[in-house]
Amino acid sequence: MSTPNDPYAPQPDENASGPTDTPPPGAAPQYPAAPQYPSPPPAAPQYDAGATPAYGAAPQYGQQQPQYPAAPQYGQQQYGYAYPKNSLAVWSLVLSLVGFFLCGFFTAIPAIIVGGKAKRAVAAGEANNGGLATAGIVIGWIVTALTVLGLILVVILFASLGSEGFQDMINESYNTTY
């Protein structure tokens, strides 16, 4: 609430003839003008199935033909980005899984090598499937470790049997009749 002596309070101007907040009694209410919208676009022409389309005349012999851009040089990419090394990560995963189920480290070690190349391709921006490469590398190392442990267990088994126990095991397998 302001006081009459407040210098910052708005003072009514009695000589101004501007709009007032309240309309005079009995007058119709004043509404703002309606916004102006752009006119709608013209209607599309209707297609007549019987009419033949109007094409331009064929160029005469010897007239200048339109020029097309030259083909890109060998090794340049023409359209967008390509990921040519995505297959490395897929091969890494496949080799590691084959090693897990069938071949041991005969395919797990190549899986680790190819997975490393795939990770370098992802880091260079030449491929986009780093997760597959990581999976191939991890599974390859697991398969390699399991294969080494298996070989150690086989060596321990044969060493614990000794030469006589090993010889007896072979003789029993040959003498067994089914």
Secondary structure, DSSP 8 states (H G I E B T S, - for coil): ---TT-TTS----TT-----SS--TT----------------------TTS---------TT-----------TT---SS---TTHHHHHHHHHHHHHIIIIITHHHHHHHHHHHHHHHHHHHTTS-S-HHHHHHHHHHHHHHHHHHHHHHHHHHHHHHHHHHHHHHHHHHHHHH---
